[in-house]
Amino acid sequence: DLAVILGCSAVSLHAFDPLESELRRTRRAAQQQLRRDLRLKRRAAEQCITWHHMAASNMTGVVTMRGKANQASLSMAISDGTMSPDYRRHEADPVIRVKAKKLDEFAAETTLGPVLLLKIDTEGHDMEVLQGTRALLERGCIAAIVFEIAGQMNADFFRIHKEFGQPRPDIAAQLGNQTAKPNLRSMVQWLEVLDYDSFLIGGRSLIPLTSSWWHNSYEVCITRAELPCWYDVLAIRRSRFSCFGTSLVHIQRFLLDAFQEI
């Protein structure tokens, strides 16, 4: 989407996927969209995004992934004995081992410049991706982040939304506000310390979540447990003091306007 908004020549785009089959599928779909929306020729569409066959995480090495296709996840909330239809492992299923890397290390190795937008969609592993990006965040080298609240992100959410193949509001009612971390509130607080304001992305609106704006009803995977636990959050760098210099205020306005028009 960023390539479509700004054009490939304006930004450098990197995409990560640890599963080779999913990487091929996503790359093919992205190139088709670029050719259609930007009227790029095949070669130009292929060069618009740099694709990396690896996962982003809070550690670098080889890790075990659970699930298949677009449900695949590195989340530690998925227990070995789960009966979840999405993550139950049968004896005949192969163990999926994939490469993972901290984005801080990737940025140093590739001399990556300031990041306009970091988009995370890792089926419950988003907090770990942010932890592996902490150095970039502390230096203000990422203007904005979009991450996902998902049913795989902690043990309580997993029991409510994934373990039984359908939502279990009765379990959510028993938990109340005492839920395992990471959750939406803990991620918002973690980012606030690093000078980021967070917003729940709603239908043509952004709902502020940081500091005094927080309300317990925004922990939607608990308070709206009858619905799928699948929500996007936007975090914007607050301070002008960053890798972007004084131009950050213009970037903030551009991103806020763009996401309110989605």
For each residue, the residues with C-beta under 8 A, 3 or more apart:
1: 4 5
2: 5 6 11 13 116 117 119
3: 6 7 8 11 13 30 34 38 48 49
4: 1 33 34 37 38
5: 1 2 258
6: 2 3 10 11
7: 3 10 11 38
8: 3 11 13 34 38 40 44 47 48 49
9:
10: 6 7
11: 2 3 6 7 8 116
12: 50 112 113
13: 2 3 8 48 49 50
14: 49 50 51 52 112
15: 26 27 30 49 50 51 52
16: 51 52 54 55 56
17: 22 23 26 51 52 53 55
18: 53 54 55 65 72 74 98 99 100
19: 22 23 65 69 72 96 98
20: 23 24 53
21: 24 25 69
22: 17 19 25 26 69 70 72
23: 17 19 20 26 27 51 53
24: 20 21 27 28
25: 21 22 28 29
26: 15 17 22 23 29 30
27: 15 23 24 30 31 49 51
28: 24 25 31 32
29: 25 26 32 33
30: 3 15 26 27 33 34 49
31: 27 28 34 35 42 45 46 48
32: 28 29 35 36 45
33: 4 29 30 36 37
34: 3 4 8 30 31 37 38 40 44 45 48
35: 31 32 38 39 40 41 42 45
36: 32 33 39
37: 4 33 34
38: 3 4 7 8 34 35 45
39: 35 36
40: 8 34 35 44 45 48
41: 35 44 45
42: 31 35 45 46
43: 46 47
44: 8 34 40 41 47 48
45: 31 32 34 35 38 40 41 42 48
46: 31 42 43
47: 8 43 44
48: 3 8 13 31 34 40 44 45
49: 3 8 13 14 15 27 30
50: 12 13 14 15
51: 14 15 16 17 23 27
52: 14 15 16 17 106
53: 17 18 20 23 99
54: 16 18 98 99 100 101
55: 16 17 18 63 65 74 98 99 100 101 122 125
56: 16 100 101 102 103 106 120 122 129 132 133
57: 60 63 74 100 101 102 125 128 129 132
58: 102 128 129 131 132
59: 63 100 102 132
60: 57 100 101 102 105
61: 99 100
62: 97 98 99 100
63: 55 57 59 74 97 98 100
64: 74 95 96 97 98
65: 18 19 55 72 73 74 96 97 98
66: 72 73 74 75 78 87 89 96
67: 71 72 73 78 86 87 123
68: 71 72
69: 19 21 22 72
70: 22 123
71: 67 68 86 87 123
72: 18 19 22 65 66 67 68 69 96 123
73: 65 66 67 78 87 122 123 124 125 152
74: 18 55 57 63 64 65 66 98 100 122 125 128
75: 66 78 122 123 124 125 152 153 158
76: 128
77: 124 152 153 154 155 157 158 180
78: 66 67 73 75 82 84 87 124 152 158 162
79: 82 155
80: 89
81:
82: 78 79 87 88 158 162 163
83: 88 163 164
84: 78 87 88 158 162 163 164 165
85: 88 165
86: 67 71 162 165
87: 66 67 71 73 78 82 84 162
88: 82 83 84 85
89: 66 80 93
90: 93
91:
92:
93: 89 90
94:
95: 64
96: 19 64 65 66 72
97: 62 63 64 65
98: 18 19 54 55 62 63 64 65 74
99: 18 53 54 55 61 62
100: 18 54 55 56 57 59 60 61 62 63 74
101: 54 55 56 57 60 105 106 132
102: 56 57 58 59 60 105 106 132 133
103: 56 106 107 118 129 132 133 136
104: 107 108 132 133 134 135 136
105: 60 101 102 108 109 132
106: 52 56 101 102 103 109 110 112
107: 103 104 110 111 112 115 136 141
108: 104 105 111 112
109: 105 106
110: 106 107
111: 107 108
112: 12 14 106 107 108 115
113: 12 243
114: 141 142 143 242 243 244
115: 107 112 118 136 141 142 143
116: 2 11 143 144 251 255
117: 2 143 144 145 146 255
118: 103 115 133 142 144 145 146
119: 2 145 146
120: 56 126 129 130 145 146 147 148
121: 126 147 148
122: 55 56 73 74 75 125 126 128 129 148
123: 67 70 71 72 73 75 148 150 152
124: 73 75 77 78 150 151 152 153 154 157 158
125: 55 57 73 74 75 122 128 129 152 153
126: 120 121 122 129 130 147 148 149 150 153 187
127: 130 131 153 182 186 187 190
128: 57 58 74 76 122 125 131 132
129: 56 57 58 103 120 122 125 126 132 133 147
130: 120 126 127 133 134 137 145 147 187 190 191
131: 58 127 128 134
132: 56 57 58 59 101 102 103 104 105 128 129
133: 56 102 103 104 118 129 130 136 137 142
134: 104 130 131 137 138 194
135: 104 138 139
136: 103 104 107 115 133 139 141 142
137: 130 133 134 140 141 142 191 194 196
138: 134 135 194
139: 135 136 242 243
140: 137 195 237 239 241 242 243 244 248
141: 107 114 115 136 137 242 243
142: 114 115 118 133 136 137 145 237
143: 114 115 116 117 236 237 242 244 248 251 252 255
144: 116 117 118 234 235 236 237 251 252 255
145: 117 118 119 120 130 142 191 196 234 235
146: 117 118 119 120 201 232 233 234 235
147: 120 121 126 129 130 187 232 233 235
148: 120 121 122 123 126 230 231 232 233
149: 126 153 183 184 187 220 221 229 230 231 232 233
150: 123 124 126 153 157 229 230
151: 124 157 158 160 161 162 221 228 229 230
152: 73 75 77 78 123 124 125 157 158 162
153: 75 77 124 125 126 127 149 150 157 182 183
154: 77 124 157 158 179 180 181 182 183
155: 77 79 158 159 180
156: 159 160 171 175 179 180 183 222
157: 77 124 150 151 152 153 154 160 161 162 179 180 183 221 222 229
158: 75 77 78 82 84 124 151 152 154 155 161 162 163
159: 155 156 162 163 164 168 171
160: 151 156 157 163 167 168 169 171 172 175 221 222 225 229
161: 151 157 158 167 168 221 225 228 229
162: 78 82 84 86 87 151 152 157 158 159 165
163: 82 83 84 158 159 160 168
164: 83 84 159 168
165: 84 85 86 162
166:
167: 160 161 225 226 227 228 229
168: 159 160 161 163 164 171 172 225
169: 160 172 173 225 226
170: 173 174
171: 156 159 160 168 174 175 225
172: 160 168 169 175 221 222 223 225
173: 169 170 176 225
174: 170 171
175: 156 160 171 172 178 179 222
176: 173 222
177: 216 219 222
178: 175
179: 154 156 157 175 183 219 222
180: 77 154 155 156 157 183
181: 154 186
182: 127 153 154 186 187 190
183: 149 153 154 156 157 179 180 186 187 219 221
184: 149 187 188 200 209 218 219 220 221 231 233
185: 188 189 214 218 219
186: 127 181 182 183 189 190
187: 126 127 130 147 149 182 183 184 190 191 198 233
188: 184 185 191 192 198 209 210 214 233
189: 185 186 192 193
190: 127 130 182 186 187 193 194
191: 130 137 145 187 188 194 196 198 210 235
192: 188 189 195 196 197 198 210 211
193: 189 190
194: 134 137 138 190 191
195: 140 192 237 238 239
196: 137 145 191 192 210 235 236 237 238
197: 192 208 210 235 236 238
198: 187 188 191 192 208 209 210 233 234 235
199: 206 207 208 209 233 234 235 236 259
200: 184 206 207 209 218 220 231 232 233
201: 146 206 207 231 232 233 234 259 262
202: 205 206 207
203:
204: 260 261 262
205: 202 260
206: 199 200 201 202 234 256 259 260
207: 199 200 201 202 218
208: 197 198 199 213
209: 184 188 198 199 200 213 214 218 233
210: 188 191 192 196 197 198 213 214
211: 192 214
212:
213: 208 209 210
214: 185 188 209 210 211 218
215: 218
216: 177 219 223
217: 220 223
218: 184 185 200 207 209 214 215 223
219: 177 179 183 184 185 216 222 223
220: 149 184 200 217 223 224 227 229 231
221: 149 151 157 160 161 172 183 184 224 225 229 231
222: 156 157 160 172 175 176 177 179 219 225
223: 172 216 217 218 219 220
224: 220 221 227
225: 160 161 167 168 169 171 172 173 221 222 229
226: 167 169
227: 167 220 224
228: 151 161 167
229: 149 150 151 157 160 161 167 220 221 225
230: 148 149 150 151
231: 148 149 184 200 201 220 221
232: 146 147 148 149 200 201
233: 146 147 148 149 184 187 188 198 199 200 201 209
234: 144 145 146 198 199 201 206 255 259
235: 144 145 146 147 191 196 197 198 199
236: 143 144 196 197 199 252 255 256
237: 140 142 143 144 195 196 242 244 248 252
238: 195 196 197
239: 140 195 242 248
240: 245 246 248 249
241: 140
242: 114 139 140 141 143 237 239 245 248
243: 113 114 139 140 141
244: 114 140 143 237 247 248 251
245: 240 242 248
246: 240 249
247: 244 250 251
248: 140 143 237 239 240 242 244 245 251 252
249: 240 246 252 253
250: 247 253 254
251: 116 143 144 244 247 248 254 255
252: 143 144 236 237 248 249 255 256
253: 249 250 256 257
254: 250 251 257 258
255: 116 117 143 144 234 236 251 252 258 259
256: 206 236 252 253 259 260
257: 253 254 260 261
258: 5 254 255 261 262
259: 199 201 206 234 255 256 262
260: 204 205 206 256 257
261: 204 257 258
262: 201 204 258 259
